């Protein structure tokens, strides 16, 4: 879809955003050594993993920088979807339902399509690493988890979702003693993050407090213009009415699994410090997809899997198709309210509520 409009490995200036120019500048040299002032602006200058990786691959292979950025991002997105599939299977979902889950995730524009468009970003790698870390945390794979968290800490600040999720998960199962293990597992990642911030001196860019003040004011000004929409239907599409169908059970699951609730809350809390919306919230997909899929399973018990799956899939495909992804400046900040998406979600919610009231279950 993106390549048909812009070409597969398109040029940076075809993208009407600005963040990727920082990472392109950073990839020109080893971390902290780039001469372009855009490479020294916070918070971009701290996200060294992807630019450093691209720099090394370009130096060794001789490939073009854009091609390496593109390949790195697309491989990370494929890995993210495979890892999400494994995560859903580990939660007990059947193969068909887990496949539906990753299709719904792939049709979430901020999770995949945006990074075919603005492919120089570190988010695809971080999204995969965070999802992989959640899978490892549930399996209590301590050494691998520590390594993945270390890599994520050098990629993007969103790595902090990992220790929050893992610690709550372990405490739920093993009690307060898990705090000591969490400290040991995540100490290398925390030390890496601290080392990067001490060794790289930013030349410009807002501090965390300044960014929070600016973003909270912006979101408050535009709360009813588009921010409520963008933070719900505009980011997740059909997943929102599916979650609403089983709101009580989803709330009960959140109480039973506080780590999932923490993942969602922290993803939403990140909106206070950064100007993107859907690309920050998609980090909550591993926690939001399971209750949405449980709702689809409940619908399938009444009308059959084919109808229930089609309802969710067609709704998300419509959301994907009508949501603009390029050609307009500021889409990462100010996604317009699409009333067709609002109506579609209302139809899905109404149809779902009607189906769930059916007394007679589906029989094949």
MIPA-77575 format. One record per atom (N, C-alpha, C): residue in one letter; x, y, z. Coordinates in steps of 0.001 Angstrom, whole numbers, padded with zeros to 6 digits, always signed. Example, Ala and Ser with C-alpha at 12.3 -4.5 7.8 and 13.67 -1.06 7.14 Angstrom:
BEGIN
A+013190-005690+007800
A+012300-004500+007800
A+013200-003300+007800
S+012850-002250+007080
S+013670-001060+007140
S+012900+000030+007870
//
This chain:
BEGIN
X+000832-001210+000000
X+000000+000000+000000
X+000865+001257+000000
X+001895+001260+000830
X+002785+002425+000898
X+003659+002496-000349
X+004219+001354-000744
X+005142+001366-001887
X+004431+001713-003181
X+003141+001376-003290
X+002411+001730-004501
X+002253+003243-004637
X+002289+003945-003511
X+002136+005402-003537
X+003477+006132-003572
X+004478+005583-002871
X+005734+006312-002694
X+006957+005581-003234
X+006806+004314-003557
X+007967+003503-003894
X+008404+002712-002673
X+009119+001615-002898
X+009459+000717-001791
X+010423+001375-000802
X+011634+001684-001272
X+012624+002369-000432
X+012625+003833-000878
X+011670+004587-000385
X+011510+005959-000850
X+012457+006909-000116
X+012531+008119-000601
X+013487+009100-000082
X+012960+009785+001180
X+013863+010253+002036
X+013430+010895+003294
X+012501+012079+003087
X+012718+012861+002043
X+011908+014064+001852
X+010514+013762+001318
X+010238+012522+000968
X+008883+012144+000593
X+007983+011978+001810
X+008595+011930+002980
X+007851+011756+004235
X+007651+013120+004881
X+006409+013471+005131
X+006106+014800+005662
X+006138+014824+007187
X+007191+014276+007731
X+007485+014311+009158
X+008949+014701+009285
X+009436+014875+010503
X+010802+015366+010682
X+011687+014448+011517
X+011105+013599+012364
X+011909+012847+013325
X+012980+011989+012667
X+012680+011424+011508
X+013630+010489+010915
X+014934+011159+010492
X+014925+012465+010270
X+016164+013145+009895
X+017200+013086+011022
X+016740+013014+012254
X+017675+012882+013381
X+018400+011539+013311
X+017663+010465+013034
X+018272+009134+012995
X+019165+008959+011773
X+018790+009582+010666
X+019646+009549+009482
X+020975+010232+009777
X+020913+011373+010462
X+022144+012081+010841
X+022977+011258+011814
X+022329+010587+012762
X+023045+009771+013737
X+023750+008593+013075
X+023145+008051+012017
X+023710+006868+011360
X+024935+007185+010513
X+025271+008453+010383
X+026449+008830+009591
X+027759+008527+010313
X+027699+008314+011628
X+028913+008070+012405
X+028577+007195+013602
X+029592+006811+014350
X+029374+006058+015576
X+028652+006937+016594
X+028009+006332+017596
X+027234+007122+018560
X+028025+008266+019187
X+027421+009457+019146
X+028026+010630+019750
X+029053+011335+018893
X+029321+010822+017669
X+030397+011404+016847
X+029892+012098+015586
X+028615+012044+015335
X+028082+012674+014125
X+028217+014192+014214
X+028523+014838+013104
X+028729+016284+013088
X+027436+017064+012867
X+026460+016455+012265
X+025185+017128+012011
X+024527+017466+013343
X+024141+018713+013593
X+023543+019073+014882
X+022238+018335+015166
X+021567+017845+014154
X+020331+017101+014390
X+020590+015781+015111
X+021817+015295+015029
X+022164+014047+015715
X+022364+014246+017213
X+022454+015498+017656
X+022720+015787+019073
X+021517+016396+019781
X+020333+016232+019205
X+019128+016783+019835
X+018451+015724+020695
X+018122+016080+021932
X+017406+015136+022781
X+015932+015094+022395
X+015250+013982+022574
X+015725+012708+023121
X+016318+011771+022083
X+016356+012211+020814
X+016788+011325+019734
X+018217+010832+019935
X+019076+011701+020445
X+020495+011364+020554
X+020759+010193+021491
X+019803+009874+022361
X+019988+008759+023292
X+019582+007419+022683
X+018905+007435+021554
X+018370+006204+020944
X+019389+005685+019931
X+020440+005098+020430
X+021616+004853+019600
X+021613+003505+018880
X+020817+002551+019287
X+020940+001187+018774
X+020730+001097+017268
X+019599+001574+016772
X+019306+001429+015343
X+020272+002235+014476
X+020527+003534+014761
X+021513+004250+013932
X+022897+003604+013952
X+023317+003110+015118
X+024636+002465+015192
X+024641+001168+014390
X+023567+000406+014462
X+023461-000839+013712
X+023489-000558+012209
X+022726+000443+011774
X+022702+000808+010360
X+024079+001277+009909
X+024722+002089+010713
X+026061+002592+010369
X+027028+001434+010137
X+026999+000443+010999
X+027922-000687+010874
X+027589-001547+009656
X+026298-001782+009407
X+025905-002607+008254
X+026293-001920+006955
X+026068-000609+006874
X+026451+000147+005678
X+027964+000062+005458
X+028727+000218+006542
X+030188+000195+006426
X+030702-001165+005961
X+030066-002237+006424
X+030531-003589+006092
X+030019-004045+004738
X+028757-003745+004440
X+028117-004286+003238
X+028233-003392+002010
X+028359-002090+002238
X+028358-001159+001125
X+026980-000827+000589
X+025954-001326+001251
X+024584-001016+000836
X+024260+000439+001147
X+023219+000951+000500
X+022786+002307+000769
X+022149+002430+002140
X+022278+003603+002731
X+021754+003808+004081
X+020242+003616+004146
X+019513+004159+003176
X+018063+004009+003181
X+017653+002546+003090
X+018336+001785+002247
X+018004+000364+002086
X+018216-000393+003397
X+019279-000060+004114
X+019552-000749+005378
X+018525-000353+006432
X+018190+000926+006515
X+017132+001344+007435
X+015833+000604+007123
X+015480+000552+005829
X+014228-000090+005430
X+014231-001575+005798
X+015301-002261+005455
X+015375-003690+005743
X+015336-003983+007231
X+016029-003174+008033
X+016039-003365+009479
X+014638-003203+010057
X+013935-002180+009624
X+012594-001926+010139
X+011617-003029+009750
X+011650-003460+008479
X+010685-004463+008027
X+010942-005827+008678
X+012214-006193+008849
X+012516-007440+009546
X+012044-007392+010992
X+012217-006246+011637
X+011768-006098+013025
X+010250-006218+013120
X+009530-005670+012127
X+008068-005757+012145
X+007591-007192+011947
X+008242-007924+011049
X+007898-009338+010866
X+008161-010112+012157
X+009305-009841+012776
X+009635-010505+014042
X+008623-010150+015125
X+008182-008906+015145
X+007160-008478+016109
X+005885-009294+015942
X+005423-009472+014700
X+004180-010211+014472
X+004331-011685+014834
X+005463-012291+014499
X+005687-013677+014882
X+005733-013832+016408
X+006386-012890+017077
X+006486-012949+018539
X+005125-012742+019172
X+004333-011841+018617
X+002972-011630+019111
X+002145-012897+018948
X+002325-013604+017840
X+001643-014883+017631
X+002024-015877+018724
X+003323-015974+019017
X+003792-016887+020064
X+003238-016484+021426
X+003136-015199+021667
X+002595-014707+022932
X+001133-015122+023086
X+000363-014976+022009
X-001054-015344+022047
X-001221-016853+022193
X-000392-017623+021516
X-000465-019086+021668
X-000139-019498+023090
X+000833-018798+023696
X+001188-019105+025073
X+000077-018805+026061
X-000836-017922+025680
X-001982-017606+026534
X-003152-018557+026315
X-002971-019537+025446
X-003994-020553+025264
X-004883-020378+024046
X-004635-019408+023208
X-005455-019222+022015
X-005087-020267+020958
X-006115-020718+020224
X-005876-021644+019129
X-005154-020959+017988
X-004678-021768+017035
X-003906-021226+015928
X-004715-020215+015127
X-005987-020542+014827
X-006803-019630+014021
X-007023-018300+014731
X-007318-018355+016027
X-007562-017121+016774
X-006288-016301+016914
X-005158-016975+017147
X-003881-016256+017252
X-003510-015611+015920
X-003775-016308+014808
X-003529-015719+013496
X-004411-014500+013270
X-005675-014592+013670
X-006556-013440+013571
X-005994-012281+014386
X-005454-012582+015564
X-004884-011540+016408
X-003754-010785+015741
X-002850-011512+015067
X-001738-010790+014441
X-002190-010052+013181
X-003254-010546+012518
X-003797-009793+011388
X-004412-008489+011877
X-005152-008546+012986
X-005733-007322+013555
X-004624-006348+013963
X-003534-006872+014514
X-002402-006014+014884
X-001752-005414+013649
X-001589-006238+012585
X-000962-005748+011356
X-001821-004691+010675
X-003132-004742+010896
X-004037-003756+010324
X-004247-002555+011254
X-003443-002461+012278
X-003420-001272+013127
X-002360-000336+012537
X-002755+000770+011910
X-001801+001571+011123
X-000550+001985+011885
X-000670+002314+013158
X+000487+002769+013917
X+001460+001673+014278
X+001058+000398+014092
X+001950-000700+014445
X+002846-001115+013293
X+002310-001122+012076
X+003064-001661+010950
X+003165-000663+009798
X+002028-000174+009302
X+002050+000618+008071
X+002903+001877+008194
X+002857+002517+009358
X+003609+003763+009501
X+005090+003539+009259
X+005590+002359+009612
X+007029+002107+009506
X+007419+001512+008160
X+006437+001340+007272
X+006769+001197+005856
X+006897+002586+005242
X+006253+003563+005890
X+006282+004959+005445
X+007492+005686+006022
X+007577+005801+007331
X+008705+006465+007994
X+009617+005374+008558
X+010376+004748+007678
X+011057+003498+008030
X+012415+003701+008701
X+012816+004914+008955
X+014112+005191+009585
X+014020+005186+011111
X+012871+004900+011665
X+012627+005066+013099
X+013121+003858+013904
X+013424+004045+015196
X+013833+002920+016033
X+012660+002123+016589
X+011434+002607+016412
X+010271+001981+017037
X+010031+000531+016612
X+010182+000151+015321
X+009947-001254+014993
X+010814-002217+015797
X+012104-001890+015923
X+012986-002751+016707
X+012564-002753+018167
X+012249-001587+018709
X+011860-001517+020123
X+010536-002246+020364
X+009593-002112+019436
X+008311-002797+019566
X+008513-004307+019601
X+009394-004804+018740
X+009680-006238+018767
X+010370-006639+020063
X+011375-005875+020481
X+012117-006226+021691
X+011221-006214+022925
X+010325-005237+023018
X+009407-005183+024156
X+008485-006402+024140
X+007934-006737+022982
X+007037-007887+022886
X+007772-009184+023191
X+008997-009311+022669
X+009810-010489+022963
X+010110-010574+024457
X+010382-009440+025079
X+010670-009428+026516
X+009453-009879+027322
X+008248-009489+026900
X+007044-009938+027604
X+006907-011453+027508
X+007202-011995+026329
X+007148-013444+026148
X+008172-014139+027045
X+009381-013606+027091
X+010433-014190+027931
X+010110-014045+029412
X+009510-012917+029797
X+009150-012705+031206
X+008116-013717+031658
X+007130-013989+030790
X+006108-014979+031160
X+006718-016372+031285
X+007749-016639+030482
X+008415-017931+030566
X+009549-017966+031570
X+009810-016839+032240
X+010868-016716+033243
X+012228-017139+032681
X+012522-016627+031481
X+013819-016871+030838
X+014743-015718+031216
X+015348-015812+032378
X+016028-014676+033004
X+017166-014115+032156
X+018080-014971+031721
X+019276-014485+031025
X+018918-013829+029687
X+018065-014479+028906
X+017659-013906+027630
X+016887-012607+027830
X+016050-012581+028855
X+015286-011370+029144
X+016206-010209+029476
X+017232-010464+030261
X+018178-009407+030608
X+018876-008870+029362
X+019225-009756+028434
X+019895-009350+027201
X+018960-008527+026317
X+017713-008962+026188
X+016740-008243+025365
X+016449-006865+025960
X+016308-006793+027276
X+016059-005509+027935
X+017239-004565+027736
X+018454-005106+027781
X+019655-004300+027545
X+019614-003677+026147
X+019292-004490+025136
X+019208-003976+023769
X+018090-002944+023645
X+016958-003213+024272
X+015830-002280+024200
X+016157-000951+024855
X+016931-000973+025950
X+017295+000256+026647
X+018159+001163+025779
X+018904+000580+024842
X+019714+001366+023918
X+018935+001784+022674
X+017710+001284+022557
X+016913+001544+021366
X+015939+002692+021572
X+015201+002647+022690
X+014186+003677+022922
X+013737+003626+024370
X+013228+004755+024876
X+012821+004835+026273
X+011658+003908+026610
X+010950+003454+025592
X+009812+002566+025826
X+010213+001247+026472
X+011498+000992+026595
X+011960-000233+027249
X+011492-000318+028697
X+011149+000817+029315
X+010740+000800+030724
X+009460+000002+030925
X+008716-000269+029845
X+007543-001127+029961
X+007930-002543+030379
X+009126-002965+030022
X+009550-004345+030275
X+009678-004640+031768
X+010493-003874+032543
X+010605-004193+033967
X+009299-004015+034721
X+008476-003047+034322
X+007180-002864+034990
X+006315-004101+034811
X+006220-004595+033584
X+005415-005783+033302
X+005988-007007+034014
X+007298-007241+033843
X+007912-008448+034377
X+007845-008500+035902
X+008123-007386+036550
X+008138-007369+038013
X+006752-007675+038579
X+005718-007058+038021
X+004366-007329+038498
X+003963-008774+038221
X+004368-009294+037064
X+004058-010680+036732
X+004709-011644+037717
X+005979-011419+038012
X+006682-012303+038934
X+006159-012159+040360
X+005847-010933+040782
X+005325-010737+042139
X+003971-011419+042310
X+003166-011402+041257
X+001862-012060+041331
X+002026-013558+041549
X+003080-014122+040965
X+003255-015569+041048
X+004173-016007+042186
X+005131-015145+042532
X+006171-015578+043464
X+006341-014681+044689
X+005582-013591+044753
X+005658-012738+045926
X+006759-011696+045849
X+006984-011022+046987
X+007902-009886+047042
X+009347-010273+046760
X+009691-011552+046910
X+011070-011972+046632
X+011470-011706+045187
X+010474-011596+044337
X+010759-011366+042918
X+011403-010017+042669
X+011261-009080+043614
X+011874-007769+043440
X+013389-007873+043314
X+013996-008752+044098
X+015445-008928+044043
X+015859-009470+042680
X+015112-010468+042198
X+015428-011016+040883
X+015271-009962+039791
X+014213-009146+039902
X+013991-008098+038909
X+015151-007111+038895
X+015659-006750+040062
X+016802-005837+040139
X+018025-006422+039433
X+018251-007719+039622
X+019394-008362+038995
X+019217-008465+037477
X+018018-008804+037048
X+017764-009003+035620
X+017874-007698+034841
X+017362-006605+035434
X+017280-005343+034691
X+018380-004348+035037
X+019294-004716+035931
X+020405-003821+036266
X+021273-003485+035046
X+021614-004456+034185
X+022430-004097+033010
X+021736-003095+032089
X+020436-003261+031881
X+019703-002328+031014
X+019671-000932+031620
X+019417-000853+032930
X+019386+000446+033601
X+020758+001110+033549
X+021817+000313+033728
X+023172+000861+033671
X+023493+001362+032261
X+023034+000642+031227
X+023271+001066+029849
X+022575+002381+029554
X+021327+002496+029992
X+020583+003741+029782
X+021279+004908+030464
X+021731+004696+031691
X+022417+005750+032433
X+023734+006121+031761
X+024466+005123+031290
X+025760+005378+030652
X+025587+006211+029377
X+024570+005910+028602
X+024325+006668+027374
X+024019+008126+027706
X+023203+008349+028723
X+022821+009717+029066
X+023957+010504+029696
X+024901+009817+030306
X+026053+010510+030874
X+027130+010782+029827
X+027208+009930+028817
X+028290+010065+027839
X+027921+010949+026649
X+026631+011101+026375
X+026197+011928+025248
X+025619+013235+025792
X+026213+014331+025390
X+025744+015649+025837
X+024886+016255+024729
X+023592+016392+024949
X+022736+016948+023888
X+023010+018423+023664
X+022913+018835+022408
X+023138+020241+022084
X+021857+021046+022125
X+020733+020374+022020
X+019445+021072+022015
X+018339+020075+022326
X+017104+020567+022293
X+015959+019707+022548
X+015394+019928+023934
X+014091+019705+024107
X+013450+019947+025394
X+013825+018906+026434
X+013870+019321+027673
X+014034+018373+028765
X+012729+017605+028950
X+012756+016577+029778
X+011560+015767+030014
X+010427+016616+030583
X+010754+017503+031501
X+009740+018365+032110
X+009173+019345+031089
X+010034+019905+030264
X+009572+020837+029231
X+008678+020127+028216
X+009065+018913+027831
X+008264+018145+026878
X+006899+017821+027473
X+006871+017454+028759
X+005602+017130+029415
X+004694+018351+029479
X+005271+019484+029812
X+004465+020706+029894
X+003851+021041+028536
X+004646+020926+027477
X+004170+021249+026130
X+003110+020254+025662
X+003360+018956+025888
X+002449+017945+025364
X+001122+017924+026123
X+001162+018096+027420
X-000086+018118+028187
X-000942+019309+027787
X-000301+020443+027537
X-001051+021622+027102
X-001660+021388+025723
X-000878+020778+024813
X-001383+020500+023462
X-002569+019543+023512
X-002434+018474+024265
X-003509+017476+024309
X-004752+018041+024989
X-004562+018913+025962
X-005718+019533+026608
X-006445+020466+025646
X-005679+021237+024859
X-006294+022157+023895
X-007105+021415+022835
X-006621+020246+022441
X-007254+019522+021341
X-007982+018263+021809
X-008334+018240+023084
X-008935+017034+023652
X-010168+016599+022866
X-011062+017536+022602
X-012304+017191+021913
X-012199+017370+020399
X-011127+018042+019931
X-010906+018144+018480
X-010575+016773+017897
X-009567+016145+018503
X-009171+014852+017950
X-008455+013934+018942
X-008040+014449+020100
X-007208+013636+020977
X-007956+012452+021583
X-009204+012634+021970
X-009980+011508+022490
X-010154+010436+021412
X-010455+010883+020216
X-010605+009938+019104
X-009283+009231+018815
X-008197+010017+018722
X-006905+009459+018344
X-006390+008474+019386
X-006718+008700+020638
X-006236+007826+021710
X-007100+006583+021886
X-008175+006458+021126
X-009060+005294+021262
X-009302+004669+019889
X-010404+005053+019251
X-010757+004482+017952
X-009700+004769+016904
X-009115+005967+016941
X-008133+006356+015933
X-006832+005601+016020
X-006568+004956+017152
X-005355+004154+017301
X-005611+002662+017157
X-006765+002197+017646
X-006999+000753+017724
X-008165+000243+016886
X-009002+001129+016373
X-010077+000701+015505
X-011041-000248+016164
X-011272-001396+015542
X-012311-002333+015977
X-011979-002980+017323
X-010719-002913+017757
X-010373-003480+019060
X-011132-002791+020194
X-011452-001513+020020
X-012129-000767+021088
X-013538-001296+021325
X-014412-001400+020301
X-015728-001977+020577
X-015658-003433+021030
X-014681-004198+020563
X-014539-005572+021029
X-014223-005615+022528
X-013356-004720+022968
X-013052-004640+024400
X-014272-004204+025194
X-015051-003283+024627
X-016240-002803+025322
X-017289-003899+025462
X-017328-004846+024517
X-018308-005937+024582
X-018148-006761+025850
X-016922-006931+026277
X-016645-007753+027468
X-015924-006916+028518
X-016424-005707+028715
X-015734-004759+029594
X-015575-005305+031012
X-016615-005944+031552
X-016533-006459+032919
X-015491-007562+033032
X-015496-008454+032059
X-014518-009542+032099
X-013108-009020+031857
X-012982-008012+030983
X-011664-007413+030748
X-011143-006756+032018
X-012049-006088+032766
X-011651-005469+034029
X-011243-006528+035046
X-011978-007634+035064
X-011615-008731+035960
X-010267-009333+035607
X-009994-009462+034293
X-008697-009979+033848
X-007574-009028+034229
X-007850-007723+034169
X-006827-006734+034543
X-006493-006835+036027
X-007513-007096+036842
X-007245-007273+038278
X-006466-008559+038537
X-006782-009594+037770
X-006094-010871+037953
X-004682-010841+037399
X-004463-009992+036361
X-003149-009884+035735
X-002735-008416+035734
X-002309-007886+036870
X-001983-006453+036957
X-000871-006026+036019
X-000044-006969+035577
X+001024-006602+034654
X+000468-006121+033310
X-000647-006724+032890
X-001269-006268+031646
X-001841-004867+031811
X-002488-004633+032944
X-003038-003299+033215
X-001921-002261+033266
X-000787-002626+033874
X+000346-001695+033959
X+000891-001367+032576
X+000927-002367+031694
X+001417-002136+030337
X+000550-001102+029617
X-000762-001239+029744
X-001684-000306+029097
X-001568+001080+029718
X-001550+001149+031043
X-001490+002441+031730
X-000194+003183+031403
X+000916+002467+031358
X+002190+003119+031065
X+002270+003570+029612
X+001661+002796+028705
X+001630+003230+027306
X+000846+004531+027178
X-000265+004626+027883
X-001046+005868+027840
X-000321+006995+028573
X+000398+006681+029636
X+001145+007710+030358
X+002233+008327+029487
X+002764+007547+028537
X+003821+008070+027658
X+003322+009191+026761
X+001989+009313+026595
X+001443+010404+025792
X+001734+011771+026411
X+002046+011786+027696
X+002346+013051+028360
X+003726+013584+028011
X+004576+012746+027400
X+005965+013151+027173
X+006374+013173+025705
X+005503+012709+024815
X+005861+012658+023397
X+004660+013049+022557
X+004920+013540+021348
X+003820+014090+020564
X+003123+013074+019669
X+003695+011889+019472
X+002978+010855+018742
X+001878+010266+019621
X+000948+009574+019002
X-000133+008959+019771
X-000241+007471+019473
X-000696+007130+018261
X-000916+005711+017977
X+000370+004913+018014
X+001512+005540+017655
X+002771+004802+017650
X+003341+004615+019042
X+002817+005304+020011
X+003157+005049+021411
X+002203+004017+022011
X+000943+004108+021643
X-000065+003235+022246
X+000026+001797+021766
X+000605+001552+020574
X+000649+000176+020077
X+001518-000730+020949
X+002332-000162+021816
X+003079-000994+022752
X+002151-001735+023706
X+000899-001278+023800
X-000083-001946+024660
X-000799-003085+023956
X-000540-003311+022667
X-001246-004370+021927
X-001125-005746+022586
X+000031-006150+023113
X+000091-007476+023736
X-000868-007646+024915
X-001272-006545+025536
X-002230-006631+026638
X-003661-006428+026169
X-003868-005678+025093
X-005223-005383+024623
X-005781-006468+023700
X-004917-007120+022944
X-005397-008136+022011
X-006078-009326+022701
X-005515-009886+023787
X-006157-011063+024380
X-007623-010854+024784
X-007980-009791+025531
X-009414-009633+025850
X-010270-009369+024619
X-009713-008699+023606
X-010475-008494+022365
X-010729-009827+021673
X-009743-010710+021676
X-009916-012026+021065
X-010878-012888+021876
X-010893-012725+023191
X-011872-013448+024010
X-013291-013014+023649
X-013444-011737+023345
X-014763-011252+022926
X-015159-011889+021596
X-014206-012017+020678
X-014500-012659+019390
X-014868-014122+019613
X-014183-014789+020515
X-014523-016175+020825
X-015928-016286+021403
X-016310-015305+022238
X-017668-015316+022793
X-018706-015134+021693
X-018415-014266+020722
X-019322-014092+019586
X-019386-015374+018757
X-018239-016032+018590
X-018196-017261+017797
X-019053-018355+018409
X-019201-018362+019711
X-020050-019358+020365
X-021522-019166+020024
X-021885-017951+019607
X-023283-017660+019272
X-023566-017758+017773
X-022637-017247+016944
X-022917-017178+015500
X-021909-017947+014653
X-020940-018577+015291
X-019941-019337+014549
X-018678-018543+014298
X-017542-019236+014195
X-016259-018543+014001
X-016201-017709+012737
X-016769-018201+011626
X-016655-017480+010360
X-017275-016093+010450
X-018464-015997+011028
X-019157-014710+011141
X-018427-013798+012130
X-018047-014346+013272
X-017375-013537+014298
X-016034-013017+013793
X-015260-013892+013144
X-013961-013479+012614
X-014138-012424+011528
X-015138-012627+010663
X-015363-011679+009567
X-015756-010310+010087
X-016571-010274+011135
X-016991-008998+011714
X-015782-008193+012172
X-014867-008854+012910
X-013680-008167+013412
X-012733-007811+012278
X-012519-008732+011362
X-011542-008524+010302
X-011983-007430+009333
X-013244-007455+008933
X-013728-006438+007999
X-013738-005053+008648
X-014098-004998+009929
X-014084-003721+010631
X-012693-003135+010715
X-011696-003973+011047
X-010325-003476+011150
X-009751-003129+009782
X-010117-003899+008765
X-009649-003598+007407
X-010204-002257+006933
X-011449-001972+007278
X-012031-000673+006924
X-011288+000452+007637
X-011032+000279+008918
X-010278+001267+009704
X-008907+001520+009072
X-008237+000454+008672
X-006909+000559+008048
X-006985+001319+006729
X-007996+000988+005919
X-008077+001541+004570
X-008407+003031+004566
X-009262+003483+005489
X-009704+004882+005446
X-008823+005807+006266
X-007990+005257+007156
X-007109+006098+007967
X-005951+006603+007114
X-005786+007926+006969
X-004686+008443+006137
X-003332+008128+006765
X-002359+007801+005911
X-001047+007429+006415
X+000092+008246+005849
X-000150+009059+004837
X+000901+009872+004229
X+000254+010979+003412
X+001097+011894+002936
X+000605+012974+002086
X+000104+014186+002842
X+000036+014100+004169
X-000429+015213+004994
X+000564+015408+006128
X+000998+016634+006353
X+001934+016906+007447
X+001234+016776+008791
X+001956+016236+009767
X+001451+016198+011132
X+000512+015065+011455
X+000427+014031+010599
X-000490+012928+010884
X-000097+012153+012134
X+001181+012182+012484
X+001608+011474+013685
X+001170+012190+014955
X+000729+013435+014801
X+000332+014241+015955
X-001169+014538+015927
X-001681+014832+014743
X-003053+015327+014647
X-003819+014526+013599
X-004194+013309+013946
X-004991+012460+013056
X-006436+012940+013089
X-007029+013260+011935
X-008397+013784+011944
X-009420+012739+012395
X-010504+013210+012980
X-011592+012323+013370
X-012272+011809+012104
X-012383+010504+011987
X-013037+009886+010842
X-014378+009327+011302
X-015448+009976+010902
X-016761+009578+011380
X-017178+008230+010816
X-016618+007842+009674
X-016917+006510+009155
X-016369+005426+010085
X-015218+005695+010713
X-014659+004750+011676
X-015520+004719+012936
X-015984+005881+013373
X-016855+005938+014548
X-018129+005138+014292
X-018723+005334+013127
X-019952+004599+012778
X-019676+003101+012696
X-018566+002720+012053
X-018221+001304+011943
X-018077+000665+013316
X-017386+001349+014224
X-017202+000800+015567
X-018526+000706+016309
X-019406+001673+016075
X-020734+001612+016674
X-021528+000425+016157
X-021410+000151+014859
X-022093-001003+014267
X-021555-002307+014851
X-020239-002413+014972
X-019632-003619+015545
X-020093-003809+016986
X-020110-002729+017751
X-020547-002825+019146
X-022017-003241+019217
X-022873-002602+018410
X-024286-002942+018434
X-024534-004370+017993
X-023864-004799+016916
X-024021-006171+016445
X-023525-007166+017489
X-022408-006829+018131
X-021869-007725+019145
X-022787-007864+020343
X-023327-006754+020814
X-024248-006810+021953
X-025493-007621+021610
X-025986-007465+020386
X-027157-008225+019948
X-026846-009722+019917
X-025685-010069+019378
X-025295-011476+019280
X-025136-012102+020659
X-024527-011368+021582
X-024280-011921+022915
X-025570-012153+023701
X-026653-011513+023266
X-027938-011734+023936
X-028659-012974+023417
X-028143-013554+022337
X-028752-014775+021820
X-028609-015903+022836
X-029692-016581+023103
X-029663-017633+024117
X-029147-018948+023562
X-029391-019173+022283
X-029020-020453+021700
X-027603-020373+021126
X-026684-021207+021607
X-025313-021179+021068
X-025263-021735+019666
X-024178-021384+018971
X-023962-021844+017606
X-023660-023320+017591
X-024193-024038+016602
X-023852-025459+016423
X-023500-025667+014958
X-022349-026265+014706
X-021882-026450+013343
X-022626-027601+012661
//
